[in-house]
Amino acid sequence: MPAPRTVLLTGAAGGLGTLMRGLLPDYGYELRLLDMRPIEGAPDAITADLSDKDAVREAVRGVDAIIHLAGISLEAPFEKILKANIEGTYHLYEAAREEGVGRIVFASSNHAVGYTPRPQGDDPLIPVDTPRRPDTFYGLSKCFGEDLAQLYWDKHGLETVSVRIGSCFPEPTSVRMLSVWMSPADGARLFHAALTAEHVGHTVVHGSSANTRLWWDLTTARALGYEPQDDSEPWAEKLIAEQGDLDPENEAHACLGGHFVTDPPIWPY
């Protein structure tokens, strides 16, 4: 499909949102920014909570597509996850349906399948249709988001690419991250592919760079036209020297979700 011109970027003040604000305009997108916090240097950004149905519908009105990054990105009490990630995502999908938006790119997470054993030795890469095994309430909310996306495709014809993001930072910061890291530049490449590919229906993809130590299959992402250019391997020697290699007897090292399985970081707000 032709590249959408105007894209609503939710969660635009967050870490990933900030990275994409700087990269996606180079692909020709005009970004409409939304976050519950003001965005420094973006006076036209919309400050609203996804619980405000009227504000969400107004934010969605007139856009060609949505990249949905907003929500709690760590573990939190279920009540907070319910409001921000589950009800908030529902409100966004309802607004998109009501306003006739054709496509959403949904930031899912590796934590939707966090209890999946990581590949070891000659094990095959984790396929995108591996059974969901959330490692937290946060991961559970991403399972809900994927199912919501499927429902809105089947029932309303609203297309979604659900991107199970690994870790998107300027550089990997842990040995585990060497296998699930997505460079910001590759993140922008993947989001662009997800916005422009033809006939996606509801497609789930793994979101990472072409890492030498890759754990999961990127076939469905590549089918969208995604061509990752980066690899975490230049950081491997330093990180392994500092942190040691992964121990398969350690549950946090043995599962895809890492320390979210054993000691998840808690949302501070």
DOKE-967272 format. One line per field, with one value per residue (C-alpha): x, z, y. Coordinates in steps of 0.1 Angstrom, whole numbers, plus 5000, padded with zeros to 4 digits. Each point is the difference from the previous one (the first is absolute). Last residue first. Layout:
N
east	[X|...]
up	[Z|...]
north	[Y|...]
***
This chain:
269
east	[5046|5030|4991|5016|5029|4993|5018|4998|4983|5005|5037|5003|4968|5013|5006|5032|5019|4975|4994|5038|5011|5006|5026|5005|5036|5017|4990|5031|5019|4967|4991|5033|5003|4964|4998|5010|4976|4968|4992|4986|4985|4966|4981|4962|4979|4970|5012|5031|4980|4982|5033|5018|5003|5011|5031|5026|5036|5014|4974|4979|4983|4969|4962|4983|4969|4963|4977|4964|4987|5033|4987|5028|5030|5002|4995|5017|5030|5004|4997|5027|5024|4995|5008|5030|5013|4993|5020|4980|5016|4985|5031|5027|4974|5007|5036|4989|5001|4994|5005|4978|4971|4971|4997|4979|4969|4972|4986|4963|4992|4964|4972|4965|4976|4972|4993|5030|5025|4985|5001|5036|5011|4982|5018|5034|4991|4989|5033|5017|4980|5012|5036|4994|4982|5033|5018|4975|5000|4986|5003|5027|4984|5029|5025|5028|5032|5010|5021|5036|5015|4974|4968|4982|4973|4966|4991|5001|4975|4980|5032|5016|4978|4970|5003|4970|5003|4965|4983|4969|4988|4963|4992|4977|5024|5030|4982|4990|5035|5014|4974|5009|5037|4992|4978|5027|5033|4993|4969|5006|5038|4992|4975|5024|5027|5030|5027|5018|4989|4968|4982|5005|5019|4971|5011|4969|4989|4985|4991|4969|4985|5022|5008|4963|4991|5026|4988|4964|5009|5021|5015|5028|5013|5005|5027|4999|5032|4999|5026|5025|5033|4995|4972|4973|4990|4970|5014|4989|5020|4986|5028|5003|5017|5024|5024|5024|4971|5003|5035|4998|4965|5009|5027|4978|4972|5023|5011|4966|4987|4982|4980|4975|5013|4971|5012|4992|5013|4993|5025|4983|4988]
up	[5385|5005|4978|5016|4985|4999|5023|4989|4966|4992|5006|4965|4980|4975|5027|5010|5013|5026|5008|5008|4991|4964|5012|4977|4995|5025|5009|4992|4976|4984|4995|4985|4976|4988|4992|4963|4998|5004|4963|4977|4965|5004|4967|5007|4968|5018|4993|5019|5032|4994|4996|5030|5020|5036|5021|4981|5011|4967|5003|4969|5020|5021|4999|4996|4978|5005|4970|5002|4965|4984|4965|4985|5020|5007|5037|5011|4977|5015|5035|4991|4985|5030|5024|4978|5005|5037|5003|5009|5027|5007|5000|5012|5025|5021|5004|5013|4989|4963|4981|4990|5017|4987|5020|4986|4984|4992|4971|4995|4964|4999|4974|5008|4980|5026|5014|4989|5002|5032|5016|4990|5014|5032|5002|4996|5026|5024|4996|5006|5033|5011|4995|5024|5024|5000|4982|4972|4983|4965|4980|4973|4968|4994|4999|5026|4981|4998|5027|4989|5033|5021|4989|5028|5019|4996|5033|4986|4971|5005|5016|4965|4996|4981|4987|4977|4964|4992|4965|4982|5021|4994|5028|5020|4995|5011|5030|5010|4995|5022|5027|5001|5003|5030|5016|4998|5003|5023|5020|5003|5005|5030|5015|4994|5022|4979|4978|4974|4969|5012|4971|4967|4970|4975|4965|4984|4963|4975|5026|4997|5034|5022|5025|5002|5007|5027|5016|5000|5015|5028|5015|4974|5020|4982|4991|4963|4984|4984|5023|4992|5015|5033|4998|5026|5018|4992|4965|4965|4970|4964|4978|4963|4984|4970|5010|5015|5023|5016|5016|5026|5013|4999|5026|5023|4996|5010|5032|5008|4991|4968|5018|4972|4965|4977|4964|4972|4965|4997|4977|4970|5004]
north	[5056|4978|4970|4970|4981|4962|4977|4964|4999|5037|4991|4985|4998|4975|4974|4982|5031|5011|4963|4996|4964|5012|5024|5030|5012|5022|5036|5022|4977|4989|5037|5010|4970|5003|5038|4996|4970|5021|4999|5027|5002|4985|4996|5003|4995|4986|4965|5009|5005|4966|4983|5016|4967|5003|4996|5021|4997|5014|5027|5010|5028|4994|5001|4966|5002|4994|5007|5010|5007|5009|5007|5021|5012|5037|5006|4968|5007|5035|4985|4975|5026|5023|4972|4991|5036|4998|4968|4969|4978|4966|4977|5025|5011|4969|5010|5034|5037|4998|5033|5029|4983|4979|4968|4970|5014|4976|5021|4996|5011|5010|5003|5012|4979|5003|4965|4980|5028|5015|4966|4993|5033|4993|4967|5016|5027|4973|4982|5033|5005|4965|5012|5029|4977|4981|4971|4994|4966|5003|4968|5003|5014|5024|4972|4998|4992|4964|4984|4993|5011|5017|5017|5020|4982|5018|5015|5035|4994|5032|5013|5003|5030|5015|5035|5002|5013|5011|5001|5012|5029|5004|5025|4976|4971|5020|5013|4965|4988|5028|4994|4963|5009|5022|4973|4974|5019|5030|4990|4962|5004|5024|4976|4970|5015|5010|4983|5021|5018|5017|5015|5018|4986|4999|5009|5013|5004|5025|5026|5022|4994|4979|5027|5011|4964|4997|5033|4988|4966|5014|4968|5003|5030|5032|5026|5005|5013|5034|5015|4973|5012|4982|4975|5005|4967|4979|4995|5007|5012|5005|4990|5011|4971|5003|4972|5025|5010|4965|5005|5027|4994|4963|5004|5020|4975|4972|5018|5014|5035|4988|4974|5001|5009|5010|4997|5025|4993|4963|4983|4985|4964]
***
